[in-house]
Amino acid sequence: MDTTGLTSFIRFVVCGGGVGLLSSGAMLLLAGPIPFAAANALVTVVSTLLATELHSRFTFGGEGRASWRVHLKSGLTLAVAYLFTTGAMLVLHAVRPDAGRWWEQAVYLGASGLAGLGRFAVLRLVVFARDWKVPTASVVMSVT
């Protein structure tokens, strides 16, 4: 399976973006009946588990299901994503207390997207790290 950076990123966007859109819909359903922070925590945990499985199988050329170790490493990114998206929503409501659902969705998806870029880097370089072949540049010095 081809696991170049660009291919992995495209797969990450497709898998993670799909899970992100599902998460956004879940937030719409849950944020009213339960407090936002609790809804965000629940959605973040479930979406992280789902996304980790998808990334293990498709994004980073895994050999099947993600191990518990991979889930635990990936779960560390959960706290950062949760704090980032929750912080973004708290800032939105501090700046615009009357923000409607469309603003909430725009801010939530934007924050999720930024958190996702950071997650891609951590997942590729740490969680699913392999012996990636990094081209080295030769330095040629000439003395005249």
TORVOFI-59419 format. One line per 2 residues: their letters; for each residue z, y, x of N, C-alpha, C, CB. Coordinates in nm, 2 decimals, always signed. Glycine has a CB too. Layout:
<pts>
a) Z,Y,X,Z,Y,X,Z,Y,X,Z,Y,X ~ ...
</pts>
This chain:
<pts>
md) +0.00,-0.12,+0.08,+0.00,+0.00,+0.00,+0.00,+0.12,+0.09,+0.12,+0.00,-0.10 ~ -0.08,+0.22,+0.06,-0.10,+0.34,+0.14,+0.03,+0.43,+0.11,-0.23,+0.42,+0.10
tt) +0.10,+0.47,+0.21,+0.21,+0.55,+0.19,+0.21,+0.68,+0.28,+0.34,+0.47,+0.23 ~ +0.09,+0.74,+0.28,+0.08,+0.86,+0.36,+0.16,+0.97,+0.28,-0.07,+0.91,+0.37
gl) +0.18,+1.08,+0.35,+0.26,+1.18,+0.29,+0.20,+1.24,+0.16,+0.28,+1.30,+0.39 ~ +0.07,+1.27,+0.16,+0.00,+1.32,+0.05,+0.00,+1.22,-0.07,-0.14,+1.36,+0.08
ts) -0.03,+1.10,-0.04,-0.03,+0.99,-0.14,+0.11,+0.98,-0.20,-0.08,+0.86,-0.09 ~ +0.21,+0.97,-0.12,+0.35,+0.96,-0.17,+0.39,+1.08,-0.25,+0.44,+0.95,-0.05
fi) +0.34,+1.20,-0.21,+0.38,+1.32,-0.29,+0.31,+1.32,-0.42,+0.34,+1.45,-0.21 ~ +0.19,+1.28,-0.43,+0.12,+1.27,-0.56,+0.19,+1.17,-0.65,-0.03,+1.23,-0.54
rf) +0.22,+1.06,-0.60,+0.29,+0.96,-0.68,+0.43,+1.01,-0.72,+0.31,+0.83,-0.60 ~ +0.50,+1.08,-0.63,+0.63,+1.14,-0.66,+0.62,+1.24,-0.77,+0.69,+1.21,-0.54
vv) +0.51,+1.32,-0.77,+0.49,+1.42,-0.88,+0.47,+1.35,-1.01,+0.38,+1.52,-0.84 ~ +0.38,+1.25,-1.01,+0.35,+1.18,-1.13,+0.47,+1.11,-1.19,+0.23,+1.08,-1.11
cg) +0.54,+1.03,-1.11,+0.66,+0.96,-1.16,+0.77,+1.05,-1.19,+0.70,+0.85,-1.05 ~ +0.80,+1.14,-1.09,+0.91,+1.23,-1.11,+0.89,+1.33,-1.22,+0.95,+1.31,-0.99
gg) +0.76,+1.38,-1.23,+0.72,+1.48,-1.34,+0.73,+1.41,-1.47,+0.58,+1.53,-1.31 ~ +0.69,+1.29,-1.48,+0.70,+1.22,-1.61,+0.85,+1.20,-1.66,+0.63,+1.08,-1.61
vg) +0.93,+1.16,-1.56,+1.07,+1.15,-1.59,+1.13,+1.29,-1.62,+1.15,+1.08,-1.47 ~ +1.09,+1.39,-1.55,+1.14,+1.52,-1.57,+1.10,+1.57,-1.71,+1.08,+1.62,-1.47
ll) +0.98,+1.54,-1.76,+0.94,+1.58,-1.90,+1.03,+1.51,-2.00,+0.79,+1.56,-1.92 ~ +1.05,+1.38,-1.98,+1.14,+1.30,-2.07,+1.28,+1.36,-2.07,+1.14,+1.15,-2.03
ss) +1.32,+1.40,-1.95,+1.46,+1.46,-1.94,+1.47,+1.59,-2.01,+1.49,+1.48,-1.79 ~ +1.36,+1.67,-2.01,+1.36,+1.80,-2.08,+1.37,+1.77,-2.23,+1.23,+1.87,-2.05
ga) +1.30,+1.67,-2.28,+1.31,+1.64,-2.42,+1.45,+1.59,-2.46,+1.21,+1.54,-2.46 ~ +1.50,+1.51,-2.37,+1.64,+1.46,-2.40,+1.74,+1.58,-2.40,+1.68,+1.36,-2.29
ml) +1.72,+1.68,-2.31,+1.81,+1.79,-2.31,+1.80,+1.87,-2.44,+1.77,+1.89,-2.19 ~ +1.68,+1.88,-2.49,+1.66,+1.95,-2.62,+1.74,+1.88,-2.73,+1.52,+1.95,-2.66
ll) +1.75,+1.75,-2.73,+1.82,+1.67,-2.83,+1.97,+1.67,-2.81,+1.77,+1.53,-2.83 ~ +2.01,+1.67,-2.68,+2.15,+1.65,-2.66,+2.23,+1.79,-2.64,+2.17,+1.57,-2.53
ag) +2.16,+1.89,-2.59,+2.24,+2.02,-2.56,+2.30,+2.08,-2.68,+2.14,+2.11,-2.50 ~ +2.26,+2.06,-2.80,+2.33,+2.11,-2.92,+2.45,+2.04,-2.96,+2.23,+2.12,-3.03
pi) +2.44,+1.91,-2.98,+2.56,+1.83,-3.02,+2.67,+1.81,-2.92,+2.51,+1.69,-3.06 ~ +2.63,+1.82,-2.79,+2.74,+1.81,-2.69,+2.72,+1.92,-2.59,+2.73,+1.67,-2.61
pf) +2.83,+1.96,-2.51,+2.82,+2.07,-2.42,+2.70,+2.05,-2.32,+2.95,+2.09,-2.35 ~ +2.64,+2.16,-2.28,+2.53,+2.15,-2.19,+2.56,+2.08,-2.06,+2.48,+2.29,-2.15
aa) +2.68,+2.11,-2.00,+2.71,+2.04,-1.87,+2.72,+1.89,-1.89,+2.84,+2.10,-1.82 ~ +2.77,+1.84,-2.00,+2.78,+1.70,-2.02,+2.65,+1.64,-2.05,+2.88,+1.67,-2.14
an) +2.56,+1.71,-2.13,+2.43,+1.66,-2.15,+2.35,+1.66,-2.02,+2.36,+1.76,-2.26 ~ +2.36,+1.76,-1.94,+2.29,+1.76,-1.81,+2.33,+1.65,-1.72,+2.31,+1.90,-1.75
al) +2.46,+1.62,-1.72,+2.52,+1.51,-1.64,+2.46,+1.38,-1.68,+2.67,+1.51,-1.64 ~ +2.46,+1.35,-1.81,+2.41,+1.23,-1.87,+2.26,+1.21,-1.84,+2.43,+1.22,-2.02
vt) +2.18,+1.32,-1.87,+2.04,+1.31,-1.84,+2.01,+1.30,-1.70,+1.97,+1.44,-1.90 ~ +2.08,+1.37,-1.61,+2.06,+1.36,-1.47,+2.08,+1.22,-1.41,+2.14,+1.46,-1.39
vv) +2.19,+1.15,-1.46,+2.22,+1.02,-1.41,+2.11,+0.92,-1.46,+2.36,+0.97,-1.47 ~ +2.08,+0.92,-1.58,+1.98,+0.83,-1.64,+1.84,+0.85,-1.57,+1.97,+0.84,-1.79
st) +1.81,+0.98,-1.56,+1.67,+1.01,-1.50,+1.67,+0.97,-1.36,+1.64,+1.16,-1.53 ~ +1.78,+0.99,-1.28,+1.78,+0.95,-1.14,+1.77,+0.80,-1.12,+1.91,+1.00,-1.08
ll) +1.84,+0.73,-1.20,+1.82,+0.58,-1.20,+1.68,+0.54,-1.22,+1.92,+0.51,-1.29 ~ +1.62,+0.59,-1.33,+1.48,+0.56,-1.36,+1.38,+0.60,-1.25,+1.44,+0.62,-1.50
at) +1.40,+0.73,-1.21,+1.31,+0.78,-1.11,+1.32,+0.70,-0.97,+1.34,+0.93,-1.08 ~ +1.44,+0.66,-0.94,+1.46,+0.58,-0.81,+1.39,+0.45,-0.82,+1.61,+0.56,-0.79
el) +1.40,+0.39,-0.94,+1.32,+0.26,-0.95,+1.17,+0.28,-0.94,+1.35,+0.20,-1.09 ~ +1.12,+0.39,-1.01,+0.98,+0.42,-1.00,+0.94,+0.45,-0.86,+0.94,+0.53,-1.09
hs) +1.02,+0.53,-0.79,+0.98,+0.57,-0.65,+0.99,+0.45,-0.56,+1.08,+0.68,-0.60 ~ +1.08,+0.36,-0.58,+1.09,+0.24,-0.50,+0.97,+0.15,-0.52,+1.22,+0.16,-0.53
rf) +0.92,+0.14,-0.64,+0.81,+0.05,-0.67,+0.68,+0.11,-0.64,+0.82,+0.01,-0.81 ~ +0.66,+0.24,-0.66,+0.53,+0.30,-0.66,+0.51,+0.41,-0.56,+0.49,+0.35,-0.79
tf) +0.61,+0.50,-0.55,+0.59,+0.62,-0.47,+0.59,+0.59,-0.32,+0.70,+0.72,-0.50 ~ +0.69,+0.52,-0.27,+0.71,+0.50,-0.13,+0.68,+0.36,-0.08,+0.85,+0.53,-0.09
gg) +0.59,+0.29,-0.16,+0.54,+0.16,-0.12,+0.65,+0.05,-0.10,+0.48,+0.17,+0.01 ~ +0.74,+0.05,-0.20,+0.85,-0.05,-0.20,+0.80,-0.19,-0.23,+0.95,-0.01,-0.29
eg) +0.89,-0.28,-0.20,+0.86,-0.42,-0.22,+0.92,-0.47,-0.35,+0.91,-0.50,-0.10 ~ +0.94,-0.39,-0.45,+1.00,-0.43,-0.57,+1.12,-0.34,-0.61,+1.05,-0.57,-0.56
ra) +1.21,-0.40,-0.68,+1.33,-0.32,-0.72,+1.40,-0.25,-0.61,+1.42,-0.41,-0.80 ~ +1.46,-0.14,-0.64,+1.54,-0.07,-0.55,+1.68,-0.14,-0.53,+1.56,+0.08,-0.59
sw) +1.73,-0.15,-0.41,+1.86,-0.21,-0.39,+1.97,-0.11,-0.43,+1.87,-0.25,-0.24 ~ +2.09,-0.17,-0.44,+2.20,-0.08,-0.48,+2.22,+0.03,-0.37,+2.33,-0.16,-0.50
rv) +2.20,-0.01,-0.25,+2.21,+0.08,-0.14,+2.12,+0.20,-0.15,+2.19,+0.01,+0.00 ~ +1.99,+0.17,-0.19,+1.90,+0.28,-0.22,+1.94,+0.36,-0.33,+1.76,+0.22,-0.24
hl) +1.99,+0.30,-0.44,+2.04,+0.38,-0.56,+2.15,+0.47,-0.52,+2.08,+0.28,-0.67 ~ +2.24,+0.42,-0.43,+2.36,+0.50,-0.39,+2.31,+0.62,-0.31,+2.46,+0.42,-0.31
ks) +2.22,+0.59,-0.21,+2.17,+0.70,-0.13,+2.09,+0.81,-0.22,+2.07,+0.65,-0.02 ~ +2.01,+0.75,-0.31,+1.94,+0.84,-0.40,+2.04,+0.92,-0.49,+1.84,+0.76,-0.48
gl) +2.14,+0.85,-0.53,+2.24,+0.91,-0.61,+2.31,+1.03,-0.55,+2.35,+0.81,-0.65 ~ +2.31,+1.04,-0.42,+2.37,+1.16,-0.35,+2.29,+1.28,-0.39,+2.38,+1.14,-0.20
tl) +2.16,+1.26,-0.41,+2.08,+1.38,-0.45,+2.11,+1.42,-0.59,+1.93,+1.34,-0.43 ~ +2.17,+1.33,-0.67,+2.21,+1.36,-0.80,+2.30,+1.48,-0.81,+2.28,+1.24,-0.87
av) +2.40,+1.49,-0.73,+2.50,+1.60,-0.73,+2.43,+1.73,-0.70,+2.61,+1.58,-0.63 ~ +2.33,+1.73,-0.61,+2.26,+1.86,-0.57,+2.17,+1.90,-0.69,+2.18,+1.84,-0.45
ay) +2.10,+1.80,-0.75,+2.01,+1.84,-0.86,+2.09,+1.89,-0.98,+1.93,+1.71,-0.90 ~ +2.21,+1.82,-1.01,+2.29,+1.86,-1.12,+2.35,+2.00,-1.10,+2.41,+1.76,-1.13
lf) +2.40,+2.03,-0.98,+2.45,+2.16,-0.95,+2.35,+2.27,-0.96,+2.52,+2.16,-0.81 ~ +2.23,+2.23,-0.91,+2.12,+2.33,-0.91,+2.07,+2.36,-1.05,+2.01,+2.28,-0.82
tt) +2.05,+2.26,-1.13,+2.00,+2.29,-1.26,+2.10,+2.35,-1.35,+1.95,+2.16,-1.33 ~ +2.23,+2.30,-1.34,+2.34,+2.36,-1.41,+2.36,+2.51,-1.37,+2.47,+2.28,-1.40
ga) +2.36,+2.53,-1.24,+2.37,+2.67,-1.19,+2.26,+2.76,-1.24,+2.37,+2.67,-1.04 ~ +2.14,+2.71,-1.24,+2.03,+2.79,-1.30,+2.05,+2.83,-1.44,+1.90,+2.72,-1.28
ml) +2.10,+2.73,-1.52,+2.12,+2.76,-1.66,+2.24,+2.85,-1.68,+2.15,+2.63,-1.74 ~ +2.34,+2.84,-1.60,+2.45,+2.93,-1.61,+2.41,+3.07,-1.58,+2.57,+2.89,-1.52
vl) +2.33,+3.09,-1.48,+2.28,+3.22,-1.44,+2.19,+3.28,-1.55,+2.20,+3.21,-1.31 ~ +2.11,+3.19,-1.61,+2.02,+3.24,-1.72,+2.11,+3.29,-1.83,+1.94,+3.12,-1.77
ha) +2.21,+3.22,-1.87,+2.30,+3.26,-1.98,+2.38,+3.38,-1.95,+2.38,+3.15,-2.03 ~ +2.41,+3.40,-1.82,+2.49,+3.52,-1.78,+2.40,+3.64,-1.79,+2.54,+3.50,-1.64
vr) +2.27,+3.62,-1.75,+2.18,+3.74,-1.75,+2.12,+3.76,-1.89,+2.06,+3.71,-1.65 ~ +2.09,+3.66,-1.96,+2.04,+3.67,-2.10,+2.12,+3.58,-2.19,+1.89,+3.63,-2.10
pd) +2.23,+3.63,-2.24,+2.31,+3.55,-2.33,+2.24,+3.50,-2.45,+2.44,+3.62,-2.37 ~ +2.14,+3.57,-2.49,+2.06,+3.54,-2.61,+1.94,+3.46,-2.59,+2.02,+3.67,-2.69
ag) +1.93,+3.40,-2.47,+1.81,+3.33,-2.43,+1.79,+3.21,-2.53,+1.82,+3.27,-2.28 ~ +1.66,+3.20,-2.57,+1.63,+3.10,-2.67,+1.59,+2.97,-2.60,+1.51,+3.14,-2.75
rw) +1.55,+2.87,-2.68,+1.51,+2.74,-2.62,+1.40,+2.74,-2.52,+1.48,+2.64,-2.74 ~ +1.30,+2.83,-2.55,+1.19,+2.84,-2.46,+1.23,+2.88,-2.32,+1.08,+2.93,-2.51
we) +1.31,+2.98,-2.31,+1.37,+3.03,-2.19,+1.45,+2.92,-2.12,+1.45,+3.16,-2.20 ~ +1.53,+2.85,-2.20,+1.61,+2.74,-2.14,+1.52,+2.64,-2.08,+1.70,+2.69,-2.25
qa) +1.42,+2.60,-2.15,+1.32,+2.50,-2.10,+1.25,+2.54,-1.98,+1.22,+2.46,-2.21 ~ +1.21,+2.67,-1.98,+1.14,+2.72,-1.86,+1.23,+2.72,-1.74,+1.09,+2.87,-1.89
vy) +1.35,+2.77,-1.75,+1.44,+2.77,-1.64,+1.48,+2.63,-1.60,+1.57,+2.85,-1.68 ~ +1.51,+2.54,-1.69,+1.55,+2.41,-1.66,+1.44,+2.33,-1.59,+1.59,+2.33,-1.79
lg) +1.31,+2.34,-1.64,+1.20,+2.28,-1.57,+1.17,+2.34,-1.44,+1.08,+2.28,-1.66 ~ +1.18,+2.47,-1.42,+1.16,+2.53,-1.29,+1.27,+2.49,-1.19,+1.17,+2.68,-1.31
as) +1.39,+2.49,-1.23,+1.50,+2.44,-1.14,+1.48,+2.29,-1.11,+1.64,+2.47,-1.21 ~ +1.44,+2.21,-1.21,+1.42,+2.07,-1.18,+1.31,+2.05,-1.09,+1.39,+2.00,-1.31
gl) +1.20,+2.13,-1.10,+1.09,+2.12,-1.00,+1.13,+2.16,-0.86,+0.98,+2.22,-1.05 ~ +1.21,+2.26,-0.84,+1.25,+2.30,-0.71,+1.35,+2.19,-0.65,+1.33,+2.43,-0.71
ag) +1.43,+2.14,-0.74,+1.52,+2.03,-0.69,+1.44,+1.91,-0.66,+1.63,+2.00,-0.80 ~ +1.33,+1.89,-0.73,+1.25,+1.77,-0.70,+1.18,+1.78,-0.57,+1.14,+1.76,-0.81
lg) +1.14,+1.90,-0.53,+1.08,+1.92,-0.39,+1.18,+1.88,-0.28,+1.03,+2.06,-0.37 ~ +1.30,+1.93,-0.30,+1.40,+1.89,-0.21,+1.43,+1.74,-0.21,+1.53,+1.97,-0.23
rf) +1.43,+1.68,-0.33,+1.45,+1.54,-0.34,+1.34,+1.46,-0.27,+1.46,+1.50,-0.49 ~ +1.22,+1.50,-0.29,+1.11,+1.43,-0.22,+1.13,+1.42,-0.07,+0.97,+1.50,-0.25
av) +1.17,+1.54,-0.01,+1.19,+1.54,+0.13,+1.30,+1.44,+0.17,+1.22,+1.68,+0.18 ~ +1.41,+1.44,+0.10,+1.53,+1.36,+0.13,+1.49,+1.21,+0.11,+1.65,+1.40,+0.05
lr) +1.43,+1.18,+0.00,+1.39,+1.04,-0.03,+1.29,+0.99,+0.07,+1.33,+1.03,-0.17 ~ +1.19,+1.07,+0.11,+1.09,+1.02,+0.20,+1.15,+1.01,+0.34,+0.97,+1.11,+0.21
lv) +1.23,+1.10,+0.38,+1.28,+1.11,+0.52,+1.41,+1.03,+0.55,+1.30,+1.25,+0.57 ~ +1.49,+1.01,+0.44,+1.62,+0.94,+0.45,+1.63,+0.81,+0.37,+1.73,+1.04,+0.41
vf) +1.62,+0.82,+0.24,+1.64,+0.71,+0.16,+1.54,+0.60,+0.17,+1.65,+0.76,+0.01 ~ +1.41,+0.63,+0.17,+1.31,+0.53,+0.18,+1.24,+0.53,+0.32,+1.20,+0.55,+0.07
ar) +1.32,+0.58,+0.42,+1.26,+0.60,+0.56,+1.22,+0.47,+0.61,+1.36,+0.67,+0.65 ~ +1.11,+0.47,+0.67,+1.06,+0.35,+0.75,+1.02,+0.40,+0.88,+0.93,+0.28,+0.67
dw) +0.96,+0.32,+0.96,+0.91,+0.36,+1.09,+0.77,+0.43,+1.07,+0.89,+0.24,+1.19 ~ +0.78,+0.55,+1.01,+0.66,+0.63,+0.99,+0.60,+0.66,+1.13,+0.69,+0.76,+0.91
kv) +0.47,+0.65,+1.13,+0.40,+0.68,+1.25,+0.37,+0.83,+1.25,+0.26,+0.60,+1.27 ~ +0.43,+0.90,+1.34,+0.41,+1.05,+1.35,+0.32,+1.07,+1.47,+0.55,+1.12,+1.36
pt) +0.21,+1.13,+1.45,+0.12,+1.16,+1.56,+0.19,+1.26,+1.66,-0.01,+1.22,+1.52 ~ +0.18,+1.23,+1.79,+0.23,+1.32,+1.89,+0.12,+1.40,+1.95,+0.32,+1.24,+1.99
as) +0.15,+1.52,+1.98,+0.05,+1.60,+2.05,+0.06,+1.59,+2.20,+0.06,+1.75,+2.00 ~ -0.05,+1.58,+2.26,-0.04,+1.58,+2.41,-0.05,+1.72,+2.46,-0.15,+1.49,+2.47
vv) +0.03,+1.75,+2.55,+0.03,+1.89,+2.61,-0.05,+1.88,+2.75,+0.17,+1.95,+2.63 ~ -0.15,+1.95,+2.76,-0.23,+1.94,+2.88,-0.21,+2.08,+2.95,-0.38,+1.92,+2.85
ms) -0.16,+2.07,+3.07,-0.14,+2.19,+3.14,-0.24,+2.19,+3.26,+0.01,+2.21,+3.19 ~ -0.30,+2.30,+3.28,-0.39,+2.31,+3.39,-0.35,+2.42,+3.48,-0.54,+2.33,+3.35
vt) -0.35,+2.40,+3.61,-0.31,+2.50,+3.70,-0.44,+2.54,+3.78,-0.21,+2.45,+3.81 ~ -0.46,+2.67,+3.77,-0.58,+2.72,+3.84,-0.55,+2.80,+3.97,-0.67,+2.80,+3.75
</pts>
